[in-house]
Amino acid sequence: MEFVDTHAHLQDDAYKDDLAETIARAKAAGVNKIITMGDNIVNSRLAVDLAEKYEEIYAAVGLHPENIDENENYLDELKELAKSKKVVAIGEIGLDYYWEKDLARQGLQQKIFREQLQLAKELNLPVCVHDRDAHGDTLRILKEESENLRGVCHCFSGSYEMATELFKIGFYIGVDGPLTFKNAAKLPEIVKNSPKNRILLETDSPYLTPAPHRGKRNEPSYIPHIARKVAEIWKIDADEVARITTDNAKELYNI
């Protein structure tokens, strides 16, 4: 089976002592491609450096909504980083109202989100969208900017109705470790009823570790646990899940 982990953070300090071993474990588990996401300029540079060092790694570059104050010349910086052939997306970008309740600050998040969506369209790259407690504004902005835009709502936590609207504009949804949790709530039903060609597998490593490793550091080698849960929901073999989701990843990210 061949898998793609479409969302990880391998430049995180969590891997500073065993990155090569982490990548080797991923390969042994069939995870042959990993997209590591930037969330500010420094981490985006590190993501590109890793992608250029390791054949298995690709990079996304972007400014996460928690880092909106680091916006001086950030678009020029991202555009320069995106010249690397290993950069396959603008991300991780989006809206996060879980931590930010101030309306003016939320407005700044929206402005920077739109700027990066427009950059992605200019560069003909997909986007990886972070949406936490901001479903309405995220969907509204994506629909308003949808012309010539493609991408994924990573670690999807919205409703099935929201997912349906995303599919209409050609977006994917990413599923992570929470799908395997006993309190997964509505997510299994959303995955069950979603088009199979719109689902991506991701770990968000080192976060959101799937069962049965919950509580440990997450890593790309755990993708098969998520795939087996998807297989159970779809009532098909895990190798078919691997084929479908790998094809989806290659289609979106052109890898």
C-alpha positions, 0 to 999 in steps of 0.5 A: 500500500502507498500512502501520502501524509498530506499534512505534517509539521516535520520541521517541529522541534518534536523531531529534532532528535530522530527526523531521519528515523521518523521518515524511515518508519513512515516509508516502512509503513507505506507512507512514501510522500509527506507534505510538511506545512509552514505556519510562519516565514521561519517554519516555511523556510524550514519546510522548504529546506527539509523538502529539498533535503529529503526526496519523500518530503514536499513543502507548503508555505504560509502564514497561520492565523495564529501568526498574523502579526508576522506579516511584514513583507510576508507575501514577497517572502512566500512568493520567493519560497514558492519558487522551489519545485518542492513547494506544492501548496500555500498553507497552512492558512485560514481562520482560528476564532478559538483563541481569537475573540476580538472582532478586529483581530478576526478581521485581520485574520480574514484579510491575511487569509484572502491575501494568501488565497489570492497569492495561491491563485496567482501562483497556480497552487492549491491551499491548505486551510485551517478552520477552527471555530470559524466555519461560517466565515471560512466557507463564505470567503472560500466561496467568494474566492473560489474562481481558479481556487482549489484546496483542502479544509484540513482536519475537517471539523465542520458539518456535512452541509459545510462539506457539501458546499466545499465539494461544490467548489472543488475542495477536499476535506482532510481527515486525521487522528480524531476520526479514530477517537471514540468521541469522533461524533459526526465525523465518521458519518461525514466521511461515510457520506462524502464522495470518495474522491474528495477525502485526503489522509493526514496526520497533523504530526506531531499533533492529533495522534490516532488510536491506539497511540493516542497520548504519544507524539504523532508521526506520519507512520500512523497514517495506516491507522486512519486509513483502516478507520476509513476502510471500516466506514466505507466497508472496503479494503484498506488497500483500496483506501490507500489507492483512492486517497493517494490518487486524491493527494496526487491530483490536488498537489500535483506530486 
